[in-house]
């Protein structure tokens, strides 16, 4: 399976608490819910298309707890997000979560990179990461993310948790899709393309 990451970010790369004011206030963050004014039907349609390609999900503890607190109570067979999240395997990278009651969930402990490498060696289409910033940063740094869907919202916050780690493996990407929704969400899909090439402009 390929590993894809879908992430909501601000112009300055913040991913913290996109969905609501109380979603993640750690570090004194007071800007939660910054996606709400901009998330439109076109962004929702894109997310439906992404979820429809999933064969499994890989989540961090915080994102898992948010999802598990909502989606089991909103299971709709006609909704590709709800139906896939409830029916497909879910793997959670955690050192602190002791149990997971959401059906189809398996906790990953120990060497996360090794375990994710094993998961992606299995047959299937995509194992998808949604949100899960700390987990995403670990796997970006290890060079394991094949496809990156960035939904960049037209807001700059200045503070908050940022997506890209400074110790990431240098990676070039091909842009395979790019669009802007009516409310200004810029959606870009990147495909990992190996090691970056370097040169001098004008030579």
C-alpha positions as CSV (number, residue, x, y, z in Angstrom):
1,X,0.0,0.0,0.0
2,X,1.0,3.6,-0.6
3,X,1.2,6.0,2.3
4,X,-0.7,9.2,1.9
5,X,-0.9,12.2,4.2
6,X,-3.8,14.7,4.1
7,X,-3.3,17.8,6.1
8,X,-5.0,21.1,6.7
9,X,-2.4,23.9,7.1
10,X,-2.3,27.7,7.3
11,X,-0.2,29.8,5.0
12,X,2.6,29.7,7.6
13,X,2.3,25.9,8.0
14,X,0.3,25.6,11.2
15,X,-1.8,22.5,11.6
16,X,-2.9,22.8,15.2
17,X,-6.7,22.7,16.0
18,X,-8.2,23.2,12.6
19,X,-11.6,22.0,13.5
20,X,-12.6,24.0,16.6
21,X,-11.4,26.3,19.5
22,X,-11.1,23.4,22.0
23,X,-9.6,20.8,19.7
24,X,-6.0,21.4,20.9
25,X,-5.2,24.3,23.2
26,X,-1.7,23.1,24.2
27,X,1.0,25.7,24.3
28,X,-1.7,28.3,25.0
29,X,-3.0,28.1,21.4
30,X,-6.1,30.3,21.0
31,X,-6.7,30.2,17.3
32,X,-8.5,26.8,17.0
33,X,-11.2,26.5,14.4
34,X,-9.4,28.5,11.7
35,X,-10.7,26.2,8.8
36,X,-14.4,26.9,9.6
37,X,-14.9,30.2,7.5
38,X,-13.2,28.7,4.4
39,X,-14.3,25.0,4.3
40,X,-16.7,24.8,1.4
41,X,-18.5,22.2,-0.7
42,X,-15.6,21.9,-3.1
43,X,-13.2,21.1,-0.2
44,X,-15.7,18.6,1.1
45,X,-15.9,16.9,-2.3
46,X,-12.1,16.6,-2.5
47,X,-12.0,15.0,1.0
48,X,-14.7,12.5,-0.1
49,X,-12.6,11.5,-3.1
50,X,-9.6,11.0,-0.9
51,X,-11.4,8.8,1.7
52,X,-12.9,6.7,-1.1
53,X,-9.4,5.5,-2.0
54,X,-8.5,4.3,1.5
55,X,-7.9,0.6,2.4
56,X,-6.7,1.5,6.0
57,X,-6.0,4.5,8.2
58,X,-3.0,5.4,10.3
59,X,-3.7,7.9,13.1
60,X,-1.9,9.6,15.9
61,X,-3.4,9.3,19.4
62,X,-5.0,12.8,19.6
63,X,-6.6,12.5,16.1
64,X,-7.7,9.0,16.9
65,X,-9.5,10.1,20.1
66,X,-11.2,13.0,18.2
67,X,-12.3,10.7,15.4
68,X,-13.4,7.9,17.8
69,X,-15.5,10.3,19.8
70,X,-17.4,11.4,16.7
71,X,-17.6,9.0,13.8
72,X,-18.9,5.8,15.4
73,X,-22.0,7.9,16.3
74,X,-22.4,9.3,12.8
75,X,-22.1,6.1,10.7
76,X,-23.8,6.7,7.3
77,X,-23.3,4.1,4.5
78,X,-23.8,6.9,1.9
79,X,-21.0,9.0,3.4
80,X,-17.5,7.8,2.2
81,X,-15.8,9.4,5.1
82,X,-18.0,7.9,7.9
83,X,-18.4,4.5,6.2
84,X,-14.7,4.0,5.5
85,X,-13.6,5.2,8.9
86,X,-16.0,2.9,10.7
87,X,-15.4,-0.1,8.5
88,X,-11.8,-0.2,7.5
89,X,-8.7,-1.1,9.7
90,X,-7.3,1.7,11.8
91,X,-3.8,1.7,13.2
92,X,-2.8,4.1,16.0
93,X,0.8,5.1,16.7
94,X,0.9,5.6,20.5
95,X,3.0,5.2,23.6
96,X,0.3,6.2,26.0
97,X,-3.1,4.8,24.8
98,X,-3.8,1.6,26.6
99,X,-6.9,0.5,24.9
100,X,-9.0,1.3,21.8
101,X,-12.7,0.5,21.7
102,X,-13.4,1.7,18.1
103,X,-14.0,-1.5,16.1
104,X,-11.1,-2.4,13.8
105,X,-8.5,-0.5,15.7
106,X,-5.0,-1.8,16.4
107,X,-2.4,0.0,18.5
108,X,1.1,0.3,17.2
109,X,3.8,0.4,19.9
110,X,7.6,0.3,19.6
111,X,9.4,1.3,16.5
112,X,6.8,3.2,14.5
113,X,8.9,3.6,11.3
114,X,9.5,-0.2,11.2
115,X,5.9,-1.0,11.8
116,X,4.6,1.5,9.2
117,X,7.2,0.1,6.7
118,X,5.6,-3.3,7.3
119,X,2.1,-2.0,6.8
120,X,2.9,-0.4,3.5
121,X,4.5,-3.6,2.2
122,X,1.0,-5.2,2.3
123,X,-1.4,-5.5,-0.7
124,X,-3.8,-2.6,-1.1
125,X,-4.3,0.9,-2.4
126,X,-3.7,3.5,0.3
127,X,-3.1,3.6,4.0
128,X,-4.0,7.2,4.9
129,X,-2.9,9.6,7.5
130,X,-5.3,12.4,8.3
131,X,-4.2,15.2,10.7
132,X,-2.0,13.4,13.3
133,X,0.7,16.0,13.1
134,X,3.3,14.5,15.4
135,X,3.0,11.1,13.6
136,X,3.0,12.8,10.2
137,X,6.2,14.7,11.1
138,X,7.9,11.4,12.1
139,X,7.0,9.7,8.9
140,X,7.9,12.7,6.7
141,X,11.3,12.9,8.4
142,X,11.8,9.2,7.6
143,X,10.9,9.7,4.0
144,X,7.9,7.3,4.1
145,X,5.1,9.5,2.8
146,X,4.4,8.8,-0.9
147,X,1.6,11.3,-1.5
148,X,0.9,14.6,0.3
149,X,-2.4,16.4,0.0
150,X,-2.0,19.9,1.4
151,X,-5.2,21.9,1.9
152,X,-3.8,25.4,2.5
153,X,-6.3,27.8,4.1
154,X,-5.9,31.6,3.4
155,X,-5.0,32.5,7.0
156,X,-1.7,33.2,8.8
157,X,-1.6,32.7,12.5
158,X,2.0,33.2,13.6
159,X,1.8,30.7,16.4
160,X,0.9,27.0,16.7
161,X,2.3,23.6,15.8
162,X,3.9,23.5,12.4
163,X,3.9,20.5,10.0
164,X,7.3,20.2,8.5
165,X,10.2,19.0,10.7
166,X,13.6,20.5,10.3
167,X,15.2,17.0,10.2
168,X,13.1,15.7,7.3
169,X,14.7,13.6,4.6
170,X,15.3,16.0,1.6
171,X,12.7,15.0,-1.0
172,X,11.6,16.4,-4.3
173,X,7.9,16.3,-5.3
174,X,5.9,16.4,-8.5
175,X,2.7,18.4,-8.4
176,X,0.1,16.0,-9.7
177,X,-3.0,18.1,-8.9
178,X,-3.7,21.7,-7.9
179,X,-7.0,23.6,-7.5
180,X,-8.5,26.4,-5.5
181,X,-12.0,26.3,-4.0
182,X,-14.4,29.1,-4.2
183,X,-13.6,30.2,-0.6
184,X,-9.9,30.2,-1.3
185,X,-8.6,26.8,0.0
186,X,-5.7,25.9,-2.2
187,X,-5.5,22.1,-2.6
188,X,-2.3,20.7,-3.9
189,X,-1.4,17.0,-4.3
190,X,2.3,16.2,-4.3
191,X,4.0,12.9,-5.3
192,X,7.4,12.1,-3.8
193,X,10.0,12.0,-6.6
194,X,13.3,11.1,-4.9
195,X,16.2,13.3,-4.0
196,X,16.1,17.0,-4.9
197,X,18.3,18.2,-7.7
198,X,20.3,21.4,-7.2
199,X,21.8,24.0,-9.5
200,X,22.5,27.7,-10.0
201,X,19.9,29.9,-11.7
202,X,21.2,31.4,-15.0
203,X,23.9,28.8,-15.6
